Amino acid sequence: MVLELHRMSSEADLAEFHRLQTAAFTFGIPACVAPSPLPANWTEISIGKHVKSFQGEPDCHFLKVIDTELGGRIVAAAKWRINHHERTTEEIQKQLPKPKEDDHAAAKDFINFLIDSRLEFMGTKPFYLLHILVTDPEHSRRGAGAMLVKWGMDQADKAQLPTYLESSSQGKRLYERLGFKVVKETTFDLTKYGKEGTDIGTVMIKDPAPLSSA
């Protein structure tokens, strides 16, 4: 089976992106964030958010890895945010997630973790942010996720900028293998949200590799 990396090009790709998120985020704090029960129009809401970013946010880059022997089926996808220049406080506020008044506790806690972490480690500085990475569970351990991460890492090295991400417990090993370092860990008590156990949100950063002098 042959894997190829491409940019997403249509709303159909974004709909598939949503499907992969739904299939992949079934454990830990990510599984607690969505409303329960889901609104009848949840799929439309989620895809609509991707469409808004795809059409109106030039710093957002949507990528997919397809399997050419499965008719071009998307087996992994990612959303990168790339900012090459210092930004104002007002500009970064537009890019930060925002908790809503009617969000439940898990969503508020997770969103506040994202906000606090991004302000602490990125602030107004230029950066490469791996915003979302998802792999179809049926196609895990095939290297598709690594392809999507390396796409941004290679560009960040050329730009001599750091790469930032928030990792789930399941993704941490991949990112460590690719050279990311843990800079912050936050434990979530899932019993607060009607689940069992705990989960850890991990902030990781990779500094750019030095440019070759050759």
GROMACS elastic network, one bead per residue, 0.5 to 0.9 nm:
[ bonds ]
;  ai    aj funct       b0    kb
    1    67     6  0.65599   500
    1    68     6  0.70522   500
    1    69     6  0.56474   500
    1    70     6  0.80574   500
    2    66     6  0.81392   500
    2    67     6  0.55804   500
    2    68     6  0.55966   500
    2    69     6  0.64295   500
    3    65     6  0.63271   500
    3    66     6  0.55464   500
    3    68     6  0.63554   500
    3    69     6  0.84899   500
    3    72     6  0.89502   500
    3    75     6  0.86818   500
    3   142     6  0.88119   500
    3   143     6  0.86938   500
    3   144     6  0.71774   500
    4    64     6  0.82317   500
    4    65     6  0.53772   500
    4    66     6  0.53674   500
    4    67     6  0.65963   500
    4    68     6  0.72345   500
    4    72     6  0.88312   500
    4   144     6  0.85319   500
    4   147     6  0.88376   500
    5    63     6  0.71437   500
    5    64     6  0.57648   500
    5    66     6  0.64961   500
    5   144     6  0.83588   500
    5   147     6  0.73079   500
    5   148     6  0.74428   500
    5   151     6  0.88622   500
    6     9     6  0.87084   500
    6    62     6  0.88912   500
    6    63     6  0.58141   500
    6    64     6  0.54245   500
    6    65     6  0.62797   500
    6    66     6  0.77056   500
    7    61     6  0.76372   500
    7    62     6  0.59719   500
    7    64     6  0.60080   500
    7    65     6  0.86265   500
    8    11     6  0.84810   500
    8    12     6  0.89708   500
    8    13     6  0.58848   500
    8    14     6  0.74813   500
    8    61     6  0.83531   500
    8    62     6  0.55181   500
    8    63     6  0.52328   500
    8    64     6  0.60467   500
    8    77     6  0.88028   500
    9    12     6  0.82832   500
    9    13     6  0.67131   500
    9    14     6  0.85782   500
    9    62     6  0.84853   500
    9    63     6  0.89038   500
   10    13     6  0.53071   500
   10    14     6  0.67662   500
   10    15     6  0.89119   500
   11    15     6  0.61714   500
   11    16     6  0.86060   500
   11    47     6  0.81929   500
   11    50     6  0.86666   500
   11    51     6  0.67540   500
   11    54     6  0.88551   500
   12    15     6  0.50349   500
   12    16     6  0.63403   500
   12    17     6  0.86190   500
   13    16     6  0.50866   500
   13    17     6  0.61776   500
   13    18     6  0.88003   500
   13    64     6  0.81525   500
   13    74     6  0.80941   500
   14    18     6  0.63496   500
   14    19     6  0.86793   500
   14    47     6  0.63672   500
   14    48     6  0.88972   500
   14    50     6  0.64584   500
   14    51     6  0.70112   500
   14    54     6  0.86380   500
   14    62     6  0.84621   500
   15    18     6  0.51612   500
   15    19     6  0.64223   500
   15    20     6  0.88642   500
   15    43     6  0.84065   500
   15    44     6  0.88868   500
   15    46     6  0.87284   500
   15    47     6  0.58078   500
   15    50     6  0.85940   500
   16    20     6  0.62753   500
   16    21     6  0.86562   500
   16    74     6  0.73135   500
   16    77     6  0.88969   500
   17    20     6  0.52120   500
   17    21     6  0.63316   500
   17    22     6  0.87562   500
   17    47     6  0.82436   500
   17    50     6  0.86909   500
   17    64     6  0.83768   500
   17    74     6  0.82582   500
   17    76     6  0.81151   500
   17    77     6  0.63293   500
   17    78     6  0.81589   500
   17   134     6  0.80557   500
   18    21     6  0.50621   500
   18    22     6  0.62382   500
   18    23     6  0.86508   500
   18    43     6  0.75671   500
   18    46     6  0.68627   500
   18    47     6  0.62624   500
   18    50     6  0.84300   500
   19    22     6  0.51601   500
   19    23     6  0.62395   500
   19    24     6  0.86131   500
   19    43     6  0.87255   500
   19   136     6  0.88359   500
   20    23     6  0.50086   500
   20    24     6  0.59122   500
   20    25     6  0.83607   500
   20    74     6  0.87261   500
   20    75     6  0.80258   500
   20    76     6  0.73977   500
   20    77     6  0.78189   500
   20   134     6  0.62924   500
   20   135     6  0.65598   500
   20   136     6  0.56194   500
   20   137     6  0.83749   500
   21    24     6  0.51450   500
   21    25     6  0.57530   500
   21    26     6  0.88005   500
   21    77     6  0.89862   500
   21   132     6  0.88824   500
   21   133     6  0.84982   500
   21   134     6  0.60088   500
   21   135     6  0.80096   500
   21   136     6  0.82821   500
   22    25     6  0.57071   500
   22    26     6  0.71943   500
   22    31     6  0.88838   500
   23    26     6  0.66630   500
   23   134     6  0.88299   500
   23   135     6  0.85760   500
   23   136     6  0.67405   500
   23   137     6  0.69953   500
   24    27     6  0.82180   500
   24   134     6  0.63387   500
   24   135     6  0.65694   500
   24   136     6  0.63609   500
   24   137     6  0.62062   500
   25    28     6  0.80000   500
   25    29     6  0.88070   500
   25    30     6  0.57410   500
   25    31     6  0.54789   500
   25   134     6  0.82173   500
   26    29     6  0.89974   500
   26    30     6  0.71649   500
   26    32     6  0.85044   500
   27    30     6  0.65241   500
   27    31     6  0.50365   500
   27    32     6  0.78826   500
   27   199     6  0.89331   500
   28    31     6  0.56634   500
   28    32     6  0.69386   500
   28   168     6  0.78915   500
   28   169     6  0.81933   500
   28   188     6  0.86784   500
   28   190     6  0.75425   500
   28   195     6  0.87928   500
   28   197     6  0.86648   500
   28   198     6  0.73589   500
   28   199     6  0.54129   500
   28   200     6  0.80895   500
   29    32     6  0.50936   500
   29    33     6  0.65529   500
   29   106     6  0.73532   500
   29   107     6  0.87673   500
   29   110     6  0.74108   500
   29   168     6  0.83416   500
   29   188     6  0.70419   500
   29   189     6  0.88111   500
   29   190     6  0.70244   500
   29   198     6  0.82721   500
   29   199     6  0.61755   500
   29   200     6  0.79582   500
   29   201     6  0.79956   500
   30    33     6  0.53926   500
   30    34     6  0.76974   500
   30   106     6  0.88216   500
   30   107     6  0.87040   500
   30   110     6  0.81797   500
   30   168     6  0.81936   500
   31    34     6  0.66598   500
   32    35     6  0.78132   500
   32    36     6  0.83999   500
   32   106     6  0.59053   500
   32   107     6  0.72540   500
   32   190     6  0.79881   500
   32   193     6  0.69213   500
   32   194     6  0.87536   500
   32   195     6  0.80260   500
   33    36     6  0.87805   500
   33   103     6  0.88318   500
   33   104     6  0.78903   500
   33   105     6  0.83814   500
   33   106     6  0.53616   500
   33   108     6  0.82349   500
   33   109     6  0.89261   500
   33   110     6  0.73239   500
   33   111     6  0.89048   500
   34    37     6  0.85017   500
   34    38     6  0.71635   500
   34   104     6  0.87246   500
   34   106     6  0.84626   500
   34   107     6  0.70806   500
   35    38     6  0.51919   500
   35    39     6  0.73960   500
   35    42     6  0.88745   500
   35   103     6  0.78584   500
   35   104     6  0.72771   500
   35   107     6  0.83312   500
   36    39     6  0.79908   500
   37    40     6  0.89754   500
   38    41     6  0.80892   500
   38    42     6  0.61789   500
   39    42     6  0.51246   500
   39    43     6  0.85984   500
   40    43     6  0.78796   500
   40    44     6  0.88758   500
   41    44     6  0.53525   500
   41    45     6  0.62550   500
   41    46     6  0.87742   500
   42    45     6  0.50526   500
   42    46     6  0.61317   500
   42    47     6  0.85684   500
   43    46     6  0.52342   500
   43    47     6  0.61049   500
   43    48     6  0.83247   500
   44    47     6  0.52761   500
   44    48     6  0.58417   500
   44    49     6  0.86654   500
   45    48     6  0.50531   500
   45    49     6  0.64237   500
   45    50     6  0.89990   500
   46    49     6  0.53300   500
   46    50     6  0.67478   500
   46    51     6  0.88748   500
   47    50     6  0.51784   500
   47    51     6  0.62101   500
   47    52     6  0.86826   500
   48    52     6  0.61345   500
   48    53     6  0.87097   500
   49    52     6  0.51426   500
   49    53     6  0.64193   500
   49    54     6  0.85822   500
   50    53     6  0.51952   500
   50    54     6  0.59463   500
   50    55     6  0.85277   500
   51    55     6  0.59794   500
   51    56     6  0.82340   500
   52    55     6  0.53784   500
   52    56     6  0.57336   500
   52    57     6  0.74570   500
   53    56     6  0.53260   500
   53    58     6  0.79260   500
   53    59     6  0.88153   500
   53    60     6  0.65641   500
   53    61     6  0.88959   500
   54    57     6  0.62671   500
   54    58     6  0.77051   500
   54    60     6  0.66941   500
   54    61     6  0.74646   500
   54    62     6  0.72710   500
   55    58     6  0.77930   500
   56    60     6  0.87815   500
   57    60     6  0.56879   500
   57    61     6  0.88452   500
   58    61     6  0.76545   500
   58    81     6  0.87845   500
   58    82     6  0.88084   500
   59    80     6  0.79949   500
   59    81     6  0.53164   500
   59    82     6  0.51718   500
   59    83     6  0.62970   500
   60    79     6  0.67168   500
   60    80     6  0.56886   500
   60    82     6  0.66093   500
   61    78     6  0.81138   500
   61    79     6  0.56326   500
   61    80     6  0.50755   500
   61    81     6  0.63332   500
   61    82     6  0.77197   500
   62    77     6  0.74677   500
   62    78     6  0.58630   500
   62    80     6  0.65178   500
   63    76     6  0.85483   500
   63    77     6  0.55671   500
   63    78     6  0.52288   500
   63    79     6  0.63929   500
   63    80     6  0.80941   500
   63   148     6  0.72214   500
   64    74     6  0.63110   500
   64    75     6  0.76128   500
   64    76     6  0.58276   500
   64    78     6  0.64426   500
   64    79     6  0.89958   500
   64   144     6  0.88982   500
   64   148     6  0.75751   500
   65    72     6  0.87360   500
   65    73     6  0.83293   500
   65    74     6  0.57082   500
   65    75     6  0.58835   500
   65    76     6  0.52192   500
   65    77     6  0.61591   500
   65    78     6  0.88454   500
   65   144     6  0.61866   500
   65   145     6  0.82017   500
   65   147     6  0.78406   500
   65   148     6  0.74710   500
   66    69     6  0.88650   500
   66    70     6  0.81785   500
   66    71     6  0.84475   500
   66    72     6  0.50970   500
   66    73     6  0.52293   500
   66    75     6  0.56564   500
   66    76     6  0.72677   500
   66    77     6  0.89117   500
   66   144     6  0.85040   500
   67    70     6  0.54020   500
   67    71     6  0.69358   500
   67    72     6  0.51350   500
   67    73     6  0.55058   500
   67    74     6  0.65852   500
   67    75     6  0.67307   500
   68    71     6  0.55006   500
   68    73     6  0.71824   500
   69    72     6  0.69015   500
   69    73     6  0.83657   500
   70    73     6  0.55761   500
   70    74     6  0.88940   500
   72    75     6  0.89108   500
   74    77     6  0.73117   500
   74   135     6  0.89635   500
   74   136     6  0.81950   500
   75   134     6  0.86634   500
   75   135     6  0.59896   500
   75   136     6  0.52506   500
   75   137     6  0.85867   500
   75   138     6  0.81908   500
   75   139     6  0.61848   500
   75   140     6  0.84597   500
   75   144     6  0.72378   500
   75   145     6  0.89705   500
   76   133     6  0.75952   500
   76   134     6  0.56084   500
   76   136     6  0.58752   500
   76   139     6  0.80684   500
   76   140     6  0.87047   500
   76   144     6  0.59868   500
   76   145     6  0.62382   500
   76   148     6  0.80537   500
   77   132     6  0.80212   500
   77   133     6  0.59597   500
   77   134     6  0.55034   500
   77   135     6  0.65246   500
   77   136     6  0.87548   500
   77   144     6  0.84263   500
   77   145     6  0.75962   500
   77   148     6  0.72007   500
   78   130     6  0.75087   500
   78   131     6  0.74791   500
   78   132     6  0.52999   500
   78   134     6  0.63824   500
   78   135     6  0.88059   500
   78   145     6  0.83064   500
   78   148     6  0.64557   500
   78   149     6  0.81760   500
   79   129     6  0.86493   500
   79   130     6  0.64258   500
   79   131     6  0.54325   500
   79   132     6  0.50272   500
   79   133     6  0.66493   500
   80   128     6  0.71568   500
   80   129     6  0.56831   500
   80   131     6  0.53112   500
   80   132     6  0.70246   500
   80   133     6  0.86900   500
   80   152     6  0.74128   500
   81   127     6  0.81466   500
   81   128     6  0.60294   500
   81   130     6  0.65126   500
   81   131     6  0.64193   500
   82   126     6  0.78949   500
   82   127     6  0.61860   500
   82   129     6  0.62790   500
   82   130     6  0.86857   500
   82   152     6  0.87245   500
   82   156     6  0.88727   500
   83    86     6  0.77836   500
   83    87     6  0.82938   500
   83   125     6  0.83138   500
   83   126     6  0.51108   500
   83   127     6  0.54292   500
   83   128     6  0.64554   500
   83   129     6  0.84325   500
   84   125     6  0.85069   500
   84   127     6  0.63952   500
   84   128     6  0.80498   500
   84   159     6  0.77622   500
   84   161     6  0.78813   500
   85   124     6  0.86841   500
   85   125     6  0.70387   500
   85   127     6  0.81005   500
   86   124     6  0.56227   500
   86   126     6  0.51848   500
   86   127     6  0.89074   500
   87    90     6  0.80925   500
   87    91     6  0.59939   500
   87    92     6  0.66248   500
   87   123     6  0.85340   500
   87   125     6  0.65839   500
   87   126     6  0.73172   500
   88    91     6  0.51123   500
   88    92     6  0.64644   500
   88    93     6  0.87298   500
   88   124     6  0.61213   500
   89    92     6  0.53246   500
   89    93     6  0.62743   500
   89    94     6  0.89461   500
   89   123     6  0.80285   500
   89   124     6  0.64838   500
   90    93     6  0.52419   500
   90    94     6  0.67308   500
   91    94     6  0.54133   500
   91    95     6  0.69176   500
   91   124     6  0.83411   500
   92    95     6  0.51011   500
   92    96     6  0.63028   500
   92   119     6  0.87143   500
   92   123     6  0.74833   500
   92   124     6  0.65374   500
   93    96     6  0.52840   500
   93    97     6  0.83163   500
   93    98     6  0.89510   500
   94    97     6  0.81345   500
   96   114     6  0.81527   500
   96   115     6  0.62720   500
   96   118     6  0.80500   500
   96   119     6  0.88593   500
   97   111     6  0.64458   500
   97   112     6  0.83935   500
   97   114     6  0.75241   500
   97   115     6  0.66958   500
   98   108     6  0.86820   500
   98   111     6  0.68805   500
   98   112     6  0.81697   500
   98   115     6  0.80881   500
   99   102     6  0.84564   500
   99   103     6  0.65823   500
   99   107     6  0.72886   500
   99   108     6  0.55454   500
   99   109     6  0.87894   500
   99   111     6  0.61944   500
   99   112     6  0.74594   500
  100   103     6  0.52265   500
  100   104     6  0.87990   500
  100   107     6  0.88967   500
  100   108     6  0.76988   500
  101   104     6  0.85966   500
  103   106     6  0.80880   500
  103   107     6  0.59706   500
  103   108     6  0.61899   500
  104   107     6  0.56176   500
  104   108     6  0.63721   500
  104   109     6  0.87949   500
  104   193     6  0.87430   500
  105   108     6  0.51781   500
  105   109     6  0.60604   500
  105   110     6  0.85419   500
  105   192     6  0.80690   500
  105   193     6  0.70215   500
  106   109     6  0.51887   500
  106   110     6  0.60668   500
  106   111     6  0.84459   500
  106   188     6  0.89795   500
  106   190     6  0.83073   500
  106   192     6  0.79392   500
  106   193     6  0.61520   500
  107   110     6  0.52535   500
  107   111     6  0.59561   500
  107   112     6  0.84261   500
  108   111     6  0.52200   500
  108   112     6  0.60219   500
  108   113     6  0.85308   500
  109   112     6  0.52324   500
  109   113     6  0.62285   500
  109   114     6  0.88206   500
  109   188     6  0.85268   500
  110   113     6  0.50112   500
  110   114     6  0.63784   500
  110   115     6  0.87461   500
  110   188     6  0.85691   500
  110   201     6  0.86415   500
  111   114     6  0.50520   500
  111   115     6  0.61894   500
  111   116     6  0.86106   500
  112   116     6  0.59684   500
  112   117     6  0.83330   500
  113   116     6  0.53280   500
  113   117     6  0.60081   500
  113   118     6  0.85208   500
  113   186     6  0.79459   500
  113   201     6  0.82541   500
  114   117     6  0.52411   500
  114   118     6  0.60505   500
  114   119     6  0.85045   500
  114   166     6  0.78444   500
  115   118     6  0.53732   500
  115   119     6  0.61432   500
  115   120     6  0.84941   500
  116   119     6  0.53177   500
  116   120     6  0.60398   500
  116   121     6  0.86951   500
  117   120     6  0.50509   500
  117   121     6  0.61035   500
  117   122     6  0.79595   500
  117   166     6  0.87146   500
  117   184     6  0.81066   500
  117   203     6  0.72815   500
  118   121     6  0.54176   500
  118   122     6  0.52283   500
  118   123     6  0.62528   500
  118   164     6  0.86999   500
  118   203     6  0.89568   500
  119   122     6  0.55963   500
  119   124     6  0.78394   500
  120   123     6  0.60917   500
  121   125     6  0.88337   500
  121   164     6  0.84497   500
  121   183     6  0.87211   500
  121   203     6  0.89805   500
  121   205     6  0.87995   500
  122   125     6  0.55847   500
  122   126     6  0.75356   500
  122   127     6  0.70792   500
  122   164     6  0.79870   500
  123   126     6  0.86099   500
  126   161     6  0.70302   500
  126   162     6  0.81419   500
  127   156     6  0.79009   500
  127   161     6  0.57548   500
  127   162     6  0.56108   500
  127   163     6  0.61147   500
  127   164     6  0.71608   500
  128   152     6  0.70450   500
  128   153     6  0.80593   500
  128   155     6  0.86231   500
  128   156     6  0.63841   500
  128   161     6  0.69764   500
  128   162     6  0.63072   500
  128   164     6  0.61284   500
  128   165     6  0.86269   500
  129   132     6  0.88715   500
  129   152     6  0.84162   500
  129   162     6  0.86492   500
  129   163     6  0.58592   500
  129   165     6  0.58276   500
  130   133     6  0.71217   500
  130   149     6  0.75147   500
  130   152     6  0.76840   500
  130   163     6  0.74289   500
  130   164     6  0.63332   500
  130   165     6  0.51756   500
  130   166     6  0.78829   500
  131   164     6  0.86262   500
  131   165     6  0.66712   500
  131   166     6  0.78407   500
  132   165     6  0.85685   500
  132   166     6  0.88157   500
  133   145     6  0.71193   500
  133   148     6  0.78088   500
  133   149     6  0.81126   500
  134   137     6  0.88692   500
  134   145     6  0.72175   500
  135   138     6  0.82780   500
  135   139     6  0.68561   500
  135   140     6  0.62497   500
  135   144     6  0.73155   500
  135   145     6  0.62916   500
  136   139     6  0.53228   500
  136   140     6  0.64222   500
  137   140     6  0.53133   500
  139   142     6  0.62942   500
  139   143     6  0.89774   500
  139   144     6  0.81455   500
  140   143     6  0.75449   500
  140   144     6  0.76543   500
  140   145     6  0.80573   500
  141   144     6  0.76314   500
  141   145     6  0.82280   500
  142   145     6  0.79790   500
  142   146     6  0.87956   500
  143   146     6  0.52085   500
  143   147     6  0.62965   500
  143   148     6  0.89638   500
  144   147     6  0.51478   500
  144   148     6  0.66324   500
  144   149     6  0.89420   500
  145   148     6  0.52829   500
  145   149     6  0.64017   500
  145   150     6  0.86997   500
  145   174     6  0.85607   500
  146   149     6  0.50677   500
  146   150     6  0.59899   500
  146   151     6  0.85213   500
  146   174     6  0.73989   500
  146   175     6  0.84139   500
  146   178     6  0.80681   500
  147   150     6  0.52377   500
  147   151     6  0.62592   500
  148   151     6  0.52435   500
  148   152     6  0.70752   500
  148   153     6  0.89796   500
  149   152     6  0.56314   500
  149   153     6  0.62961   500
  149   154     6  0.87761   500
  149   175     6  0.83491   500
  149   178     6  0.84653   500
  150   154     6  0.58631   500
  150   155     6  0.84542   500
  150   178     6  0.80657   500
  151   154     6  0.56001   500
  151   155     6  0.66488   500
  151   156     6  0.88496   500
  152   155     6  0.52118   500
  152   156     6  0.60493   500
  152   157     6  0.85974   500
  152   163     6  0.77945   500
  153   156     6  0.50083   500
  153   157     6  0.61315   500
  153   158     6  0.87151   500
  153   162     6  0.85418   500
  153   163     6  0.66814   500
  153   206     6  0.82857   500
  153   208     6  0.78155   500
  154   157     6  0.51826   500
  154   158     6  0.64620   500
  154   159     6  0.87715   500
  154   208     6  0.87162   500
  155   158     6  0.51447   500
  155   159     6  0.62269   500
  155   160     6  0.84084   500
  155   161     6  0.86810   500
  156   160     6  0.57411   500
  156   161     6  0.51080   500
  156   162     6  0.64417   500
  156   163     6  0.65852   500
  156   207     6  0.86790   500
  156   208     6  0.63300   500
  156   209     6  0.87070   500
  157   161     6  0.63676   500
  157   162     6  0.78423   500
  157   163     6  0.88438   500
  157   207     6  0.81298   500
  157   209     6  0.55204   500
  157   210     6  0.74145   500
  157   211     6  0.74383   500
  158   161     6  0.79227   500
  158   208     6  0.79815   500
  158   209     6  0.84636   500
  158   210     6  0.89513   500
  158   211     6  0.72838   500
  159   162     6  0.88997   500
  159   208     6  0.81631   500
  160   207     6  0.81107   500
  160   208     6  0.52870   500
  160   209     6  0.74217   500
  160   210     6  0.76343   500
  160   211     6  0.78443   500
  161   207     6  0.68889   500
  161   208     6  0.56789   500
  162   205     6  0.67483   500
  162   206     6  0.56904   500
  162   208     6  0.54802   500
  163   180     6  0.83351   500
  163   204     6  0.83517   500
  163   205     6  0.55524   500
  163   206     6  0.51327   500
  163   207     6  0.64704   500
  163   208     6  0.74942   500
  164   180     6  0.85202   500
  164   203     6  0.75731   500
  164   204     6  0.59641   500
  164   206     6  0.66646   500
  164   207     6  0.88660   500
  165   180     6  0.89468   500
  165   202     6  0.83590   500
  165   203     6  0.59877   500
  165   204     6  0.54687   500
  165   205     6  0.65158   500
  165   206     6  0.89607   500
  166   201     6  0.68090   500
  166   202     6  0.55365   500
  166   204     6  0.61654   500
  166   205     6  0.88378   500
  167   170     6  0.77900   500
  167   171     6  0.57660   500
  167   172     6  0.57366   500
  167   175     6  0.80753   500
  167   200     6  0.86226   500
  167   201     6  0.61713   500
  167   202     6  0.50289   500
  167   203     6  0.62344   500
  167   204     6  0.71238   500
  168   171     6  0.53086   500
  168   172     6  0.63099   500
  168   199     6  0.81329   500
  168   200     6  0.68234   500
  168   201     6  0.57338   500
  168   202     6  0.65033   500
  169   172     6  0.55421   500
  169   173     6  0.81066   500
  169   199     6  0.71933   500
  169   200     6  0.61771   500
  169   201     6  0.70878   500
  169   202     6  0.75012   500
  170   173     6  0.70822   500
  170   174     6  0.83911   500
  171   174     6  0.56023   500
  171   175     6  0.65975   500
  171   176     6  0.88909   500
  172   175     6  0.52746   500
  172   176     6  0.61415   500
  172   177     6  0.86081   500
  172   180     6  0.88688   500
  172   182     6  0.89231   500
  172   202     6  0.76665   500
  172   204     6  0.86368   500
  173   176     6  0.51576   500
  173   177     6  0.61623   500
  173   178     6  0.87223   500
  174   177     6  0.51570   500
  174   178     6  0.64195   500
  174   179     6  0.89681   500
  174   180     6  0.89454   500
  175   178     6  0.50355   500
  175   179     6  0.64582   500
  175   180     6  0.54267   500
  175   181     6  0.81300   500
  175   204     6  0.80456   500
  176   179     6  0.51418   500
  176   181     6  0.64268   500
  176   182     6  0.82167   500
  176   204     6  0.86223   500
  177   180     6  0.73873   500
  178   206     6  0.87012   500
  179   205     6  0.86308   500
  179   206     6  0.62585   500
  179   207     6  0.86833   500
  180   204     6  0.57980   500
  180   205     6  0.53032   500
  180   207     6  0.79411   500
  181   203     6  0.84111   500
  181   204     6  0.52337   500
  181   205     6  0.54522   500
  181   206     6  0.61628   500
  181   207     6  0.88346   500
  182   185     6  0.75319   500
  182   202     6  0.67701   500
  182   203     6  0.59572   500
  182   205     6  0.67176   500
  183   202     6  0.77197   500
  183   203     6  0.57504   500
  183   204     6  0.56028   500
  183   205     6  0.69656   500
  184   201     6  0.82387   500
  184   202     6  0.58204   500
  184   203     6  0.50505   500
  184   204     6  0.71747   500
  185   200     6  0.64390   500
  185   201     6  0.56751   500
  185   203     6  0.63110   500
  186   199     6  0.83596   500
  186   200     6  0.54998   500
  186   201     6  0.51275   500
  186   202     6  0.65143   500
  186   203     6  0.85824   500
  187   198     6  0.66892   500
  187   199     6  0.57546   500
  187   201     6  0.63893   500
  187   202     6  0.88155   500
  188   191     6  0.88506   500
  188   192     6  0.86634   500
  188   197     6  0.87553   500
  188   198     6  0.54799   500
  188   199     6  0.51656   500
  188   200     6  0.60001   500
  188   201     6  0.74847   500
  189   192     6  0.59964   500
  189   193     6  0.79684   500
  189   195     6  0.87044   500
  189   196     6  0.81941   500
  189   197     6  0.65526   500
  189   199     6  0.67923   500
  189   200     6  0.89412   500
  190   193     6  0.53906   500
  190   194     6  0.67162   500
  190   195     6  0.51429   500
  190   196     6  0.56443   500
  190   197     6  0.56379   500
  190   198     6  0.51516   500
  190   199     6  0.69541   500
  191   194     6  0.50387   500
  191   196     6  0.52367   500
  191   197     6  0.64161   500
  191   198     6  0.75812   500
  192   195     6  0.72958   500
  192   196     6  0.88401   500
  193   196     6  0.86008   500
  195   198     6  0.87334   500
  206   209     6  0.86974   500
  208   211     6  0.85028   500
  209   212     6  0.88529   500
  210   213     6  0.88601   500
  211   214     6  0.88729   500
